[in-house]
Amino acid sequence: MFETLSHLALQQYWWVIISLLGALFVFLTFVQGGQTLIYTIGKTEPERTMLVNTLGRKWEFTFTTLVTFGGAFFASFPLFYATSFGGAYWVWIAILFSFVIQAVSYEYRTKPANFLGAKTFEAFLFLNGALGTILIGTAVGTFFNGAMFSLNDMNNVSWETPFRGLEAVLTFHNVALGLSVFFLARILGALYFISSVESEAIFTRSKKQVLYNTIPFLVFFLYFVIWLVLKDGYAYNETEVFMEKFKYLHNLIQMPLVAVILLLGVVGVLGGIGVTILKNSSRGIWFAGAGTVLAVLALFLIAGLNGTAFYPSNYALQDSLTIETASSSHFTLTAMSYVSLGVPFVVAYIWWVWKAMNSKKIDEAEMQEEDSHAY
């Protein structure tokens, strides 16, 4: 089946899979967003315990999806993996460090021998929530704004600044995407608390946080999207990479399905916020979550499809990476494509586990009964 597809078709297929994994990961950063709200929404120790426990039931999904995203990128587009992880390693080390301290915090926050105290690990959770989301969004921004690298004839990467990827924060368009992810994660985190915790006080405070974080999210997200469709983009043909005016706007026009996906995603996020604020619904997380997946999926698709260099080099334009130049062989992509047929079963299992864990909202009585198992 897959072996009959052309190499380009397989490359496009895997870019769609990579894009979907990235979109699912951004949705799952509601865990990180929730971690930054523990002290804002939880005013007492029992309330904070409920918040940490409901997030603790889901944090593995975020971490696993991040690892899967990286692994899939390595297998399908290894030259990007080697270029970005091998060159911009300071930014990736910072991201991975923030996720390591998250795992440690959930494991040791309430251990009897925890000499650092619960508040120390709660501070680590906040650091993961803030640093992880902003840096990941900023790193993805380089897909549209480029990075300072070059490749030799053997595809060995040379990073042309001593900051090894951290220089991405000097481009405000990158940072705007990072801040968009940060505030979106906080919105999703507050919506998740509403859906999973049985507490009137937490519901009220979470609802306020949804509103408070929607304003900066819209400011940064609209800035990013408007500037994106107006800026020059990195296009390529069979012989060269070149700058094209309004490239990303052209991608939306020439790929109308992607434009529709982006529009539906924005409507979904706003719909989830709206039903929560206006109707006191506890199901806003599903509307906003689905919208997040669609919107991020669309952004990844316009970054890599329709003759677009998905990892541009601002130092050596012709070294920019495309899905054609960065991909694995036809044989590797074919073999991986058969493996990908098992993904729906994995998603179904995750959904089943999610529903089982959230069959009943967390309340203070449950925390008292399961105090020895608290995160």
C-alpha distance (Angstrom), angle and dihedral (degrees) to the residues before:
residue distance angle dihedral
M1 . . .
F2 3.82 . .
E3 3.79 93.2 .
T4 3.81 89.4 67.5
L5 3.81 91.3 60.7
S6 3.78 120.6 95.4
H7 3.78 120.0 -109.3
L8 3.82 90.1 -108.5
A9 3.81 91.9 51.9
L10 3.80 90.3 52.4
Q11 3.80 90.5 47.9
Q12 3.78 90.4 52.1
Y13 3.82 91.0 46.2
W14 3.78 91.2 54.2
W15 3.78 93.6 45.0
V16 3.80 87.5 56.9
I17 3.82 90.2 50.6
I18 3.81 91.5 47.9
S19 3.81 89.2 48.7
L20 3.80 91.9 50.8
L21 3.81 92.2 49.7
G22 3.80 90.0 49.7
A23 3.80 90.5 49.3
L24 3.82 92.3 49.9
F25 3.79 89.9 49.2
V26 3.81 92.3 53.9
F27 3.82 89.8 51.5
L28 3.80 90.5 50.3
T29 3.80 90.9 54.5
F30 3.80 84.6 86.0
V31 3.81 80.4 97.0
Q32 3.81 90.8 60.1
G33 3.79 91.2 43.3
G34 3.79 91.1 50.4
Q35 3.81 90.6 50.6
T36 3.81 90.4 60.1
L37 3.82 89.4 54.2
I38 3.81 100.1 49.8
Y39 3.82 94.2 104.6
T40 3.80 94.7 32.6
I41 3.81 93.8 56.1
G42 3.81 101.0 23.4
K43 3.81 108.5 66.4
T44 3.80 97.7 168.6
E45 3.80 132.7 44.4
P46 3.84 93.5 -109.6
E47 3.82 90.3 50.8
R48 3.81 92.1 49.5
T49 3.80 89.8 47.8
M50 3.80 90.3 54.8
L51 3.81 91.5 49.0
V52 3.81 94.3 48.1
N53 3.80 91.7 46.3
T54 3.81 95.3 50.7
L55 3.83 89.6 49.0
G56 3.80 90.5 44.0
R57 3.78 89.6 61.9
K58 3.81 91.0 60.6
W59 3.80 108.9 30.8
E60 3.81 92.7 94.9
F61 3.82 90.1 62.2
T62 3.81 91.2 59.7
F63 3.79 94.1 46.2
T64 3.81 93.5 45.0
T65 3.80 92.1 49.1
L66 3.81 90.8 50.2
V67 3.81 90.6 51.9
T68 3.82 91.1 46.0
F69 3.80 90.5 49.3
G70 3.81 91.0 52.0
G71 3.79 92.9 44.5
A72 3.79 93.3 49.4
F73 3.81 90.1 48.3
F74 3.81 90.1 50.8
A75 3.80 93.4 50.5
S76 3.81 98.6 42.4
F77 3.82 102.7 32.3
P78 3.81 105.0 20.8
L79 3.80 95.7 163.7
F80 3.81 90.2 62.4
Y81 3.79 90.3 48.5
A82 3.80 91.2 50.2
T83 3.81 93.3 44.1
S84 3.80 99.3 45.5
F85 3.80 100.5 33.9
G86 3.79 92.1 37.0
G87 3.81 95.1 46.8
A88 3.80 109.6 24.3
Y89 3.77 92.2 43.4
W90 3.82 98.7 139.3
V91 3.78 92.8 64.7
W92 3.82 91.6 46.0
I93 3.81 91.8 46.9
A94 3.81 88.9 53.0
I95 3.81 90.9 49.9
L96 3.80 94.0 46.9
F97 3.81 91.6 46.0
S98 3.80 90.2 54.7
F99 3.81 90.2 53.6
V100 3.81 93.2 46.0
I101 3.81 91.9 56.3
Q102 3.81 88.4 47.8
A103 3.80 91.5 58.5
V104 3.81 91.4 45.4
S105 3.80 91.2 49.5
Y106 3.80 95.6 54.2
E107 3.80 90.1 46.9
Y108 3.81 99.7 47.7
R109 3.83 106.7 23.8
T110 3.82 94.7 103.4
K111 3.78 101.6 21.1
P112 3.84 112.5 134.5
A113 3.82 91.7 -124.6
N114 3.81 93.5 50.0
F115 3.81 99.2 131.2
L116 3.83 92.1 174.5
G117 3.80 93.4 62.7
A118 3.80 130.8 -125.5
K119 3.81 92.7 -86.1
T120 3.80 91.4 61.6
F121 3.79 91.9 57.1
E122 3.80 90.6 43.3
A123 3.82 87.0 56.0
F124 3.82 87.9 51.8
L125 3.81 88.9 52.7
F126 3.80 90.0 52.6
L127 3.81 90.0 49.1
N128 3.80 90.9 52.1
G129 3.81 90.8 47.8
A130 3.79 94.3 51.0
L131 3.80 103.7 32.1
G132 3.81 96.0 38.6
T133 3.80 97.0 51.9
I134 3.81 97.7 40.7
L135 3.81 94.9 46.8
I136 3.81 94.1 45.6
G137 3.80 91.5 49.9
T138 3.80 90.4 46.5
A139 3.82 91.4 49.4
V140 3.82 91.6 50.7
G141 3.80 87.6 50.3
T142 3.80 88.0 69.1
F143 3.82 87.2 67.9
F144 3.80 85.5 73.2
N145 3.80 102.1 28.2
G146 3.78 102.6 37.2
A147 3.80 135.7 -126.6
M148 3.80 135.1 -113.5
F149 3.79 105.0 -104.2
S150 3.79 140.8 116.5
L151 3.81 133.5 -163.1
N152 3.79 129.0 -144.9
D153 3.80 127.4 -145.3
M154 3.81 89.9 -81.2
N155 3.83 91.3 50.2
N156 3.79 91.7 -112.0
V157 3.78 109.0 155.2
S158 3.79 126.0 -126.6
W159 3.80 115.9 -168.0
E160 3.77 109.0 -147.1
T161 3.81 98.5 -152.6
P162 3.81 128.8 55.8
F163 3.82 91.4 -129.7
R164 3.82 93.4 75.8
G165 3.79 98.6 -145.5
L166 3.79 99.1 -28.5
E167 3.80 88.8 98.1
A168 3.82 86.5 78.1
V169 3.82 87.6 83.9
L170 3.82 88.5 66.5
T171 3.82 89.8 69.4
F172 3.80 107.1 76.4
H173 3.81 92.6 -156.6
N174 3.82 88.1 62.4
V175 3.79 91.6 47.1
A176 3.81 91.0 48.4
L177 3.79 89.3 59.7
G178 3.80 90.4 46.6
L179 3.80 91.6 51.9
S180 3.81 90.0 45.6
V181 3.81 89.3 56.7
F182 3.82 90.6 45.9
F183 3.80 95.8 53.1
L184 3.81 92.5 39.4
A185 3.80 89.2 53.4
R186 3.81 89.4 52.1
I187 3.81 90.5 50.6
L188 3.80 91.1 49.7
G189 3.80 90.7 45.4
A190 3.81 92.0 53.8
L191 3.81 90.5 46.4
Y192 3.80 89.6 51.2
F193 3.80 91.5 52.3
I194 3.80 89.0 52.6
S195 3.80 91.0 52.4
S196 3.81 98.3 43.3
V197 3.83 109.2 32.5
E198 3.80 125.0 71.2
S199 3.80 102.8 -145.5
E200 3.79 129.4 112.3
A201 3.81 92.0 -152.0
I202 3.80 92.8 51.5
F203 3.81 90.5 45.8
T204 3.81 91.4 53.7
R205 3.80 95.3 46.1
S206 3.81 92.5 43.9
K207 3.79 90.7 51.8
K208 3.81 89.9 53.5
Q209 3.79 90.9 50.0
V210 3.80 90.7 52.0
L211 3.80 88.6 57.2
Y212 3.82 95.8 41.5
N213 3.81 93.8 50.8
T214 3.81 95.4 42.4
I215 3.80 91.7 69.7
P216 3.84 98.2 57.2
F217 3.81 90.3 38.0
L218 3.80 91.4 57.3
V219 3.81 91.9 45.3
F220 3.80 94.6 53.4
F221 3.81 96.3 36.3
L222 3.81 94.2 49.7
Y223 3.79 90.1 46.4
F224 3.81 90.1 52.0
V225 3.82 95.3 47.2
I226 3.82 96.0 42.9
W227 3.79 92.5 47.8
L228 3.81 90.1 45.0
V229 3.79 95.2 56.9
L230 3.81 91.3 45.5
K231 3.80 98.9 47.2
D232 3.78 130.3 87.6
G233 3.79 113.3 -98.2
Y234 3.79 137.8 -151.9
A235 3.80 110.1 -103.4
Y236 3.79 129.7 172.6
N237 3.77 140.2 -166.3
E238 3.79 132.1 -173.9
T239 3.80 93.6 -67.9
E240 3.81 110.9 27.8
V241 3.78 150.8 9.9
F242 3.79 114.0 -118.7
M243 3.79 141.6 169.2
E244 3.80 116.2 -99.6
K245 3.79 124.3 -168.1
F246 3.82 113.8 -117.9
K247 3.81 90.0 0.0
Y248 3.80 95.5 158.6
L249 3.78 92.1 45.7
H250 3.81 87.7 51.6
N251 3.82 88.9 51.4
L252 3.80 90.8 56.0
I253 3.80 91.8 47.2
Q254 3.80 94.7 44.9
M255 3.82 92.9 43.9
P256 3.83 101.4 45.0
L257 3.80 92.6 170.9
V258 3.81 89.2 61.3
A259 3.81 89.9 49.1
V260 3.81 89.5 52.7
I261 3.82 90.8 48.7
L262 3.81 90.1 52.0
L263 3.80 92.0 48.5
L264 3.81 92.6 47.8
G265 3.79 89.2 48.7
V266 3.80 93.3 54.0
V267 3.80 90.8 45.9
G268 3.81 90.2 49.8
V269 3.81 93.6 52.2
L270 3.81 92.5 46.8
G271 3.81 90.1 44.4
G272 3.80 91.8 54.2
I273 3.79 90.2 49.8
G274 3.80 91.6 45.7
V275 3.81 98.3 51.0
T276 3.79 89.5 48.6
I277 3.80 97.2 49.3
L278 3.80 99.0 35.3
K279 3.81 102.3 33.2
N280 3.81 103.4 24.9
S281 3.80 88.9 -124.2
S282 3.80 120.2 169.6
R283 3.82 92.1 -153.8
G284 3.78 97.9 72.2
I285 3.81 90.6 106.9
W286 3.82 90.4 69.0
F287 3.80 95.7 50.9
A288 3.80 92.9 43.5
G289 3.81 91.9 41.4
A290 3.79 93.7 52.7
G291 3.80 89.3 45.1
T292 3.80 91.0 51.4
V293 3.81 91.9 52.6
L294 3.81 92.4 49.4
A295 3.82 95.6 45.4
V296 3.81 94.9 47.6
L297 3.81 91.0 43.7
A298 3.81 89.4 55.3
L299 3.82 92.5 49.5
F300 3.82 91.5 52.1
L301 3.81 91.3 47.6
I302 3.81 94.2 53.2
A303 3.81 88.7 47.1
G304 3.80 95.4 58.9
L305 3.80 111.9 18.2
N306 3.81 134.0 70.6
G307 3.79 95.4 44.5
T308 3.82 95.8 -50.9
A309 3.80 126.1 145.4
F310 3.81 103.3 -128.1
Y311 3.83 96.1 -163.7
P312 3.79 107.7 33.9
S313 3.77 125.3 -168.2
N314 3.78 115.9 -137.3
Y315 3.79 90.1 -170.5
A316 3.81 100.1 50.2
L317 3.79 109.7 14.4
Q318 3.81 95.1 -165.8
D319 3.81 90.0 57.2
S320 3.81 90.4 63.8
L321 3.78 113.4 126.5
T322 3.80 124.1 -118.9
I323 3.78 130.6 180.0
E324 3.81 86.8 -102.2
T325 3.80 99.3 49.7
A326 3.82 96.8 38.1
S327 3.80 100.6 44.9
S328 3.78 134.4 104.6
S329 3.79 122.7 -109.3
H330 3.79 124.3 -72.7
F331 3.82 89.8 -106.4
T332 3.82 93.8 52.0
L333 3.80 93.8 47.0
T334 3.80 90.4 47.6
A335 3.80 93.3 51.9
M336 3.81 91.4 46.0
S337 3.79 91.0 49.1
Y338 3.79 91.2 61.3
V339 3.81 89.1 50.3
S340 3.82 89.2 51.6
L341 3.81 89.5 64.7
G342 3.79 86.8 77.2
V343 3.80 93.2 60.0
P344 3.85 94.9 90.1
F345 3.81 89.5 57.6
V346 3.80 90.7 51.8
V347 3.80 90.6 49.0
A348 3.81 90.1 49.4
Y349 3.81 90.4 51.7
I350 3.82 91.5 49.8
W351 3.80 89.7 49.8
W352 3.81 91.2 50.4
V353 3.81 92.1 49.5
W354 3.83 90.5 46.8
K355 3.79 92.3 52.4
A356 3.81 91.9 46.4
M357 3.81 92.1 51.6
N358 3.81 93.5 46.6
S359 3.80 98.8 41.1
K360 3.80 87.5 114.0
K361 3.81 128.6 27.6
I362 3.78 117.0 -113.2
D363 3.81 114.9 -107.8
E364 3.80 136.8 173.0
A365 3.81 92.8 -97.6
E366 3.80 91.1 58.8
M367 3.80 90.8 48.8
Q368 3.79 90.6 53.7
E369 3.80 91.0 50.3
E370 3.83 93.6 47.1
D371 3.80 99.0 34.9
S372 3.79 92.6 128.7
H373 3.82 90.0 56.9
A374 3.81 97.3 48.3
Y375 3.79 118.4 128.0
